[in-house]
């Protein structure tokens, strides 16, 4: 294999005082934090699409990276080269997992039959490499947004032929993910939404979305796929109105079809922000609803209303994120997938390594900070005190099925209840968080 990166030795933990820019200063994979190693807590994954498939183009300019596989006349040869580079990237970064869309790993060809054959052929190569490297597949997903057939959506497309085509594509991609031991399967709704109401039947499209997801869940059980189906909330882009807008809207769809026990959330920071939320809000909500699954780890440019997919580097933000992940019980089958792009001006292959290393260190610092907050206990104690009155039997009873509105009203009058406002102590808690 031609040398791609300037280094070949795996990047190692050297501590905060290391002068080596390609070393881990904070991410020590074997360090125990709250009873688990950092490797177990964080479960990092490298994604195929932004790492190896994106050429550095944007809406106003073309390719900047000039990767050799983008210019290989033989698409299958290029696909094989990408598998080599992916596993070299995993080896150098000492990351255990990778993720892909079917179109990332193999060329589409001229028909679905040819596409499936190409994906299966590359999957056999991946299987061999996984066996010899001990690397694993966090999740697979089908690209049902790039081809022009998906311009009006995938499962929610007005054309039933597209719905049927998607069923065949997802069936094969789920089969491949299952065969490779993938720990999850993602339903990534790139264009599940609409541009304008004047040509859209929302009720029809939502019915299609729910039915398609039910079909996928049924097939998952049929083949014995043990991991959850994940949905990634994705607001605003590229459609004006996305049906999978945020955790709350997706949960409503899941409940209406009885799918909340089989489908979990794959939450991305950039998408949370575009939906008007914070990353930690979406994680906390998913956890509260019992649908927390996995994370796509990136951040957005806060001045841009678009998904810029930058590497997550903001330690205070990542501290709050890790705090919610730990409170949610941590990952089971999920992990932290680097759905992140180096900037299109970062044209050296080593920039991919620097991006991952810096973000992994930032996540490790967030984990360490979150652990200190939990071990110190002051934040939790302050919040618990705020809700302490709910622990009395009488107040707990108001939330039980036997409670009635008139019964509660009678108690208020009998006891002369007059609520006395109590400080929320926000600034005090913010100070505690800043002082970890």
N, C-alpha and C positions, 0 to 999 in steps of 0.2 A: 504493500500500500504506500503511495507517495506520502511524504511527510506533509502534514497540514499545519500543525502547531509548531511553535519554536521549541517547545519542551516535550519530553516524552515521559519523564518520571512523574508519578502521581503527586498531586499537591497535598501537603501535609500540614497538620496543626503545628505552629511554631510559637504561639503565644502573642499577647498584645504588644510586646516590645520587638517583634521581629522586624528586621529591615528588608525582608524579602517580600516584594509586592505580590508575588504569586505564592502566598502561603495563607493558611487560615490563622487569623489572629484570635478569633473568638469561637469559631466552630471546631470543637473538639469532639469528634463523633463518639468517642468512648466515654466521655465525661458523664457521670450520673447527675441528673437534675430531677428532683422530686421522684426518685425511685426508678427512673428510666434513663437510658443513654440519650444524648442529643440525636443520634441517628434514629432512634426509635421515636422520639418526640416529633421530629421534623419531616422524616420520610420524603426527602427531596426527589424531584423527578425533572429530567431534561425533556423538553418538548421537541418534536421533529420539526414542526412547521416554522416557527420563528427562528430556530437555531440553524436549520439546514435548508429550508425551502424558500424563505423570504430572500429575494435578491437585493434588497435595499431600495426598492421602488416606493414612491408615494404618488398621490394623485397629480403632482406637479412635476415629477421627475422620474426617470427610469432607473435601471439597475446601477448600483454603485459597488457591490461587493465583488463581482466577477469571480464567483466560485466556479471551479472547473466543471462540476457536474451540471451546472446550468447550461453549459455549452457542449455537452456530449451529444453527438448526433444519434446515439442509441439510447432511448429512454430507459431501458432496462439496465443498461450498463451504468447509467447515472444513478439509478435507484440502488444498485449494489454498492456503488461508491459511497452513497449516503449512509448505508448500513455500517460500512467500515468506519466512517467518520463519527457516527453516533456512538458506537461502542468505544472508540478511542476517546471521545469526549467524556463518556461515563467513567472510563478507567482513570483518566487524568484527574478528573474532579472528585473521584471516589464517591460517586452518586449511584445509588442502587437501582433507581427506576427510570423508565422513559415512557413517553406517551406519543400517540400518533392519530392522525386521520388516515383513512384508507388511501386517500389521494396523495398524502405525504410520502408514503413508502413505495408507491408503485404508480406507473403511468395509467391513465384512464383507457387508452386505446380507442377502438372504433365501435365498441359495443359493451354492454354490461357483462356479457360472457367473457370477453377479452379482459376487461377490467378485473373481474373476479379471478381469472387465471393469473394475471400479473400479481395481484395482491397475495394470492396463495403461494406463488413462487417465491416472493420476497419473504413471506412469513416463514417459509421453511429455512431460509437463511437466518432470519432472526432467531428462530428456535435453536439452531445450532450454536449461534453466538451466545445466546442466553445460557445454554447448558455449559459452555466452557468458561464463561465469565462470571457466573452467578448473578447476573443482572436480571431485573424483573420488569414486567409490564404493569404500570399502575392502572392505566386504562387505554382503551381504544375508542374511536368514534368514526362515524361516516361523514365525509364532506358532502353535504347536500346544500351547498350555497354558491360554489364557484361557477359551476357550469350554467350556461344560459337557461337550461331547462328549469332551473330553480329560481328564476328571476321573480316569480310571484309566490315564492315559498316552497316548502318541501311537503310535509304532511298536511299543511293548511292551504295547499295550492288549489285554485279553482278547477284545475284539470285532474280528474280522477286517475288518468294515466300516470301522472307524476306521483300521486299517492301510491299507486301500485309499484312503480319503479323504486320509490324510496323503501317500500317494504322489502323488495328483493335485495336492495343494496345494504340495508341495515341487517337483514338476516345473515348475509355473508360476512359482514364486518363483525357481528356479534359471534358468529361461529369461529372466526379467526382469533378474536380476542379470547374466547373460551379456550381454544386449542393452545394458545400461548400462555395460559395461566393468568390472564389479566385479572386484576383484583376488583375492577369496576368496569362498567360500560357507560359512556356518556352520550346522552341525547343533546347535541349542541345545536340549538335552533338558530342558525345564522340568519335566516330570513323568514322566521315564523312571525309574521306581522303583516301590516298593510300600509300602503302609502296614502290612500284617500278613501273615505267612506262612500264616495259616489259610485264606486264600482265594486264594493265589498259587502258580503253577507257575513257579518261577524258571528252570528249564531251557527251558521253552517261550518265556518272554519274552526271554531272552538270545538264543535262536535267531532270534526276530523282529527284535531289535535288530541283530544281525549281518547278517541277510539284507537288511533295509531299507537299511543303510549300503552294502552291496554294490550294491544297485540304484541308489542315488544316484551312486556312483562310476562304474558302468557308463554311466549317462546323461550324466554329466559328460564322459566321453570321446566319447560319441556325438555331442554337440553341439559338441565342440571347446572346451569351457571349460578354459582353461589354468591357472587358479589352483588351489590346494589346497582340499579340503574340510576345514573346521576343526570340531573338537569342543571344547566348553567344559566342562572338569571342573566338577562341581557337586554337592557333598555335602549330605546331610541335608535340604535344603529345596527344595521343599515336602514331598516324600515323606520318610518315615522312613528308607528305604534307597534311595539313588540308585545306579543301575547305572554311571553316569558319575562316580564318586566322586572320583577324582583321576587324575593322569597315569599312574600305574602300573597302575591297574585298567583304564583305557581301552586302554593299550598291550597288555595281555593279550588284550582283545577284538579289537583290530586284527590281532595276530599270528595269532590263531586263524582269521581269515578272509582273511589275506594282503593286508591293506589298509594296512600301515604305510608304503607308498611313496606313497599317494595322500591320506592323511588326516594332518593335523597338529593341534597343540593351540592353542586360544585360551584363554590362562590368565588368571585373575582373582585379584587379591590376596585379596579377601574370601573367595572360595571356597577358596583355598589354606589360609587360616587356619582356616576351618570344618572342613577335612579334617585338621587337626592338623599342618599343615606351615607353612613360610614361603613367601612369594612366590618368593624366590630359589631355594629348594629345587625347586619345581615347574618353574621355567625351566631350571635346571641339569639336572634329570632328563630333561626333554623334549629338551634339546639333546644329552645323552649318548645318548639313544635314537634320535636323528635325526628327531624329530617336533615340533621347536619351530616355531611358526608366527606367532602374534600375541598381543597382550595386551589385556585389558579392564582399564582403569586406574581403580581405586577403592580404598577401604579400608573396613574394618568398625569398629564400636564394639567394643572388646575386652571390654567387660563384657556384651555382648549376643550370644547364640548365634544370630544371624540376619544376613541379608545387608542391611546398612544402606546400602551404596552411597554412602559419603561420598567427596568429592573427596580424592584422595591428596595429602597435604601434608607428610608426614614425610620430611625430606631424608635422614637416615641410612638409613632403609629403602629409599628410592628410589635411593640410592647403591649399595647391595648389589644391587638389582634391575638397575640399568644395567650394573653390573660383569658380571653373568651374561649380559645381552643382548649386550654387546660380545664376551665370550668365546665366545658362541654364533655369532658372525659377523654379528650385527646382523639387521635385518629384510630380507627379500626382498620378498614380497608383503604381509607383515603390517605392523602398526603399533600405535599406542597409542590405543585407543578409550576415550573418556571415558564409560564406563558408570557414571556418577555422578549423584547427585541433590543439588541444593541442599536444605537442610533445609526442612521444611514451614512453618517460621516465617519463612523468607527469601522473602517474598512479592513483592518488587519484581523486575521483569524484569531489571534490571541485576545482581541477585544471580547470575544465570546467567553473566554476563560475569566478575564477580569470582571466582567459583568456578573457571572455566576458566583465567583468567589466573594465579591463585595456584598452581594445580596445574601449569600449564605451566612456571612459574618454578621450582617445586620439582623438576620432572623435569630441567630444564636444569641446576640446581645438582647434582643427582645425576649427570648425564652428565659435568659438569666434574670432579666429585670422582672418578668412576670413571676418567676419563682420566688424572688425576694419579696415581692408584694404579697404573695400568698403566705410565705413563711412568716413574714412580719405580722400579718393578720389585722392590721389597723383599718385598712380599707374595708375588708369584709365585715369587721366588727361594727364599723360605722354604718354600713348599709343594713346589716342585720338589726341594729338598734332602731333604725328608721322604720322598719316593718315589724318590730317586736310585738306590737299589740295584736297582730294577726295570729299570734301563737296561742292566745287564750281560747278555751273551748267554745265560749259564746261567740267569739268573732269568727272562728273557723266554721261554725255551724251556718253562718250566713252564706257560705259558698257551697254548701251541700244541697242535694236535691230536695230535701224536706223543707227548706226555708221558703217563706212566702214574703211577698212585698208588704202585705198588710201586717204580717207578724213582726217584721223588722221595724216597720213604722210604729207599731204599738210599743215595742221595746224602747225606742227613742223617746217617746212621750213619757213612758213610765219612769225611765231612769234620768230623764232630763238631760240627755246627751247634748252637749254644746262643744263641737270640735275646737280645739286650741291649736293653731298653727305652730309647727315645730320646724326649725331650720333644716334645710337639706344639706348644709355644710359642703357645698360644691367646691368652694375655694380651698377649704381645708383638705379635701380629698385630692384636689389637683396638686396641692403642695406635697402631699404624701407621694403621689405618683412621680413628681419631678425629683424627689429626693432619694429614689432607690439607688 
